[in-house]
């Protein structure tokens, strides 16, 4: 079951750019872009927590599993 990253969805819902999220979280735009496109091999819990705080969401709003595969 592939993992789906919905970071772009949450950014759109919060009307926030990747650059703005990068500044709030302290993670480079390149690393956030890798995560956003689903190319990341993993994500640290402290990074995930910082992203969730900045976007006012829960980890499940960003990370999901494609149960159809």
Secondary structure, DSSP 8 states (H G I E B T S, - for coil): --EEE-HHHHHHHTT--HHHHHHHHT--HHHHHHHHTT--S---HHHHHHHHHHHT--HHHHEEE-TT-
